[in-house]
Structure formats: structure tokens, C-alpha cells
Amino acid sequence: MKENNQYLATNQTMGLFPIHHPTFQTKIYDRDNIFYSTQSPMEIIEETCLTRGASYEGRVQSVRTMLNYPYKTPLLLCQMEMLCAFPTMSPTSNENVWIFPNHIKYFSKSLRHVSVTFLNDETVTVKCSIAAFTKQYGKTITCQSYFLTHPLHPTPTPRLYIGTRGQVPRPK
């Protein structure tokens, strides 16, 4: 069992699953490993947002404002990396799972759950209806597409100062 109590979500993260364990709160599915953390899934999400320049609340508000997704809002954790995740339930629920859709190979109905297979062929079961999962997946893909084409902070045009005789004039 690999322990990581300072985990931050990255483009390697596939899912954050809450677990009921005496020590650990989260089972982390990473592309190459499975980790266990004493942090809750929500603490990992909040810390990841903060290390990438904004609060969880700010990131949620941005998506809600731009895309009008008031409930179970997908989250753009980092625009530069297009790192997105979606909650399978209310983010405040102790049973909520955070899924990172860029790693999904396919998903299907499995009784009253959803079976998710990631690109590395790891398969997990999520307590969620197939309709809800499909809707969350679609909202997250829309979120990624929107922020790819509507950058929050457009790249500023560089200023080029050309002076005489190799001197760079000072801006006025």
C-alpha cells in the first residue's frame, strides 16, 4: 500500500475515491499507481486548486458563471493543463467520487452502478446511475472545450522596442 499524504491532482490522476478506513480517507487512482491518503478527496481538490492559483470556490464560480451548471459543477483545476474533474454526487457528500475524464477509456452500466475503465485498463465501480454519469461526463467535456476556446487570461501581446544604435528606448 503506497501512502501519499500530500497528494495534488495532476494530469496523471484518474480518480479520487473516498474510503472508510481507520487511517486513510482517499484511494487515489493515478495512471501508474494507486495511493492512499489521510486527506479527504475534497481536501485534495481544494489544495490542488490553491496551488494552481485559485480557490475551489473561485473555480466553481467561474464554471457556473460561464456555463450555467449550478449543480454538481465540473471543475477546471488548471486551465493551462486542461486538468478537469467532475463529482459523481454533491461535492459535499462523503460518498462523492471525483473522476478525471481525460483518462476514461469507456464506461458502462453495472446494475445500479457505473463501471469505468481507464486508459491503463484499470476498472473501478462508481455508485451513480449511468444517466447521471453520462451527464457529468458531457458537462465536463463541454467545460474543457469552452475554456480551450475562451482563455481566462489571454496571452498579452509582447511589446517590442527598437531603438537607435542598439539602444532600447524606455516606455513613456
Wavefront OBJ file of the C-alpha trace (Angstrom):
o trace
v 0.000 0.000 0.000
v 1.557 3.283 -1.134
v 0.870 6.247 1.108
v 0.844 9.863 -0.115
v -0.499 12.388 2.370
v 0.496 15.470 0.385
v -1.091 14.427 -2.901
v -2.032 17.033 -5.505
v -4.090 16.104 -8.555
v -2.127 16.189 -11.820
v -2.641 15.092 -15.400
v -1.750 11.589 -14.089
v -4.756 11.495 -11.703
v -7.667 9.320 -12.827
v -9.944 9.373 -9.783
v -10.268 10.228 -6.096
v -12.411 7.735 -4.182
v -13.499 8.153 -0.553
v -12.789 5.112 1.592
v -13.805 4.046 5.079
v -10.558 3.126 6.775
v -9.162 3.818 10.261
v -6.241 5.838 8.840
v -6.916 6.751 5.222
v -9.732 8.785 3.692
v -8.950 8.576 -0.035
v -7.948 5.942 -2.538
v -6.185 7.714 -5.380
v -6.095 6.143 -8.816
v -3.082 7.509 -10.622
v -2.012 6.425 -14.100
v 0.902 4.388 -12.750
v -0.013 3.728 -9.106
v -2.711 3.527 -6.504
v -2.093 5.710 -3.458
v -3.840 6.102 -0.127
v -4.097 9.435 1.644
v -5.209 10.724 5.014
v -6.587 13.733 3.136
v -10.230 13.611 2.042
v -10.968 13.806 -1.699
v -12.314 17.330 -1.172
v -9.146 18.398 0.673
v -7.064 17.125 -2.254
v -9.260 19.025 -4.734
v -9.142 22.244 -2.674
v -5.360 22.065 -2.210
v -4.853 21.356 -5.919
v -6.914 24.427 -6.829
v -4.969 26.657 -4.438
v -1.578 25.506 -5.708
v -2.724 26.378 -9.215
v -3.694 29.933 -8.377
v -7.360 29.986 -7.338
v -9.664 28.693 -4.654
v -12.069 25.820 -5.170
v -14.958 28.262 -4.747
v -13.493 30.578 -7.392
v -13.054 27.763 -9.890
v -16.612 26.519 -9.326
v -17.998 30.048 -9.637
v -16.147 30.554 -12.921
v -17.669 27.430 -14.486
v -21.115 28.236 -13.077
v -20.981 31.762 -14.472
v -19.732 30.798 -17.918
v -21.668 27.577 -18.467
v -24.651 27.773 -16.100
v -24.013 24.454 -14.357
v -25.428 25.167 -10.874
v -25.324 21.593 -9.536
v -22.516 19.049 -9.441
v -20.416 21.593 -11.292
v -17.446 20.149 -13.192
v -14.172 21.639 -12.103
v -11.380 23.159 -14.162
v -8.471 22.654 -11.770
v -5.858 24.079 -14.140
v -6.584 25.768 -17.457
v -3.019 25.524 -18.765
v -3.030 21.742 -18.314
v -6.769 21.384 -19.125
v -6.993 19.466 -15.871
v -10.678 18.847 -15.231
v -12.642 16.623 -12.889
v -16.284 16.028 -12.120
v -18.140 14.956 -8.992
v -20.404 11.936 -9.187
v -22.562 13.288 -6.347
v -22.788 16.532 -4.449
v -19.186 17.595 -3.754
v -20.093 17.885 -0.054
v -21.197 14.229 0.119
v -18.886 11.811 1.931
v -19.590 9.304 -0.864
v -18.649 11.641 -3.732
v -16.027 10.412 -6.191
v -14.002 12.805 -8.355
v -13.391 11.457 -11.860
v -10.814 12.903 -14.278
v -12.380 12.284 -17.708
v -9.224 12.518 -19.831
v -8.334 9.034 -18.576
v -11.641 7.317 -19.332
v -11.430 4.612 -21.970
v -15.108 3.675 -21.632
v -17.865 3.350 -19.076
v -20.975 1.182 -18.869
v -23.950 0.351 -16.695
v -23.339 -2.239 -13.996
v -26.528 -2.972 -12.017
v -27.175 0.285 -10.124
v -23.597 1.445 -10.574
v -21.280 2.516 -13.360
v -18.229 0.534 -14.357
v -15.418 2.831 -15.525
v -12.377 1.563 -17.383
v -9.442 3.923 -17.572
v -6.885 4.100 -20.386
v -4.463 1.964 -18.357
v -7.183 -0.769 -18.232
v -7.822 -0.249 -14.502
v -11.562 -0.738 -13.868
v -13.486 0.838 -10.989
v -17.107 0.882 -9.898
v -18.839 4.169 -9.120
v -22.066 4.487 -7.118
v -24.004 6.539 -9.645
v -26.614 5.976 -12.323
v -25.422 5.697 -15.905
v -27.613 8.706 -16.810
v -26.033 10.894 -14.113
v -22.512 9.748 -15.007
v -23.085 10.387 -18.717
v -24.449 13.860 -17.948
v -21.469 14.709 -15.719
v -19.033 13.417 -18.332
v -20.702 15.518 -21.040
v -20.726 18.662 -18.877
v -17.022 18.235 -18.193
v -16.131 17.785 -21.866
v -18.160 20.937 -22.638
v -16.268 22.746 -19.874
v -12.910 21.707 -21.324
v -13.959 22.750 -24.829
v -15.237 26.114 -23.630
v -12.075 27.012 -21.733
v -9.851 25.805 -24.581
v -11.529 28.306 -26.895
v -12.168 31.069 -24.317
v -8.985 31.580 -22.295
v -9.462 33.257 -18.920
v -6.237 35.206 -19.281
v -5.332 35.843 -22.911
v -1.629 35.911 -23.587
v -0.526 39.557 -23.698
v 0.984 40.803 -26.918
v 4.704 41.288 -26.343
v 5.977 44.831 -26.807
v 8.986 45.248 -28.995
v 11.012 48.405 -28.542
v 13.513 49.158 -31.249
v 15.861 51.993 -30.544
v 18.606 53.657 -32.481
v 22.161 52.361 -32.374
v 21.240 49.298 -30.345
v 19.628 51.331 -27.544
v 16.227 50.315 -26.210
v 14.050 53.371 -25.516
v 12.196 53.477 -22.210
v 8.388 53.249 -22.361
v 6.661 56.562 -21.689
l 1 2 3 4 5 6 7 8 9 10 11 12 13 14 15 16 17 18 19 20 21 22 23 24 25 26 27 28 29 30 31 32 33 34 35 36 37 38 39 40 41 42 43 44 45 46 47 48 49 50 51 52 53 54 55 56 57 58 59 60 61 62 63 64 65 66 67 68 69 70 71 72 73 74 75 76 77 78 79 80 81 82 83 84 85 86 87 88 89 90 91 92 93 94 95 96 97 98 99 100 101 102 103 104 105 106 107 108 109 110 111 112 113 114 115 116 117 118 119 120 121 122 123 124 125 126 127 128 129 130 131 132 133 134 135 136 137 138 139 140 141 142 143 144 145 146 147 148 149 150 151 152 153 154 155 156 157 158 159 160 161 162 163 164 165 166 167 168 169 170 171 172
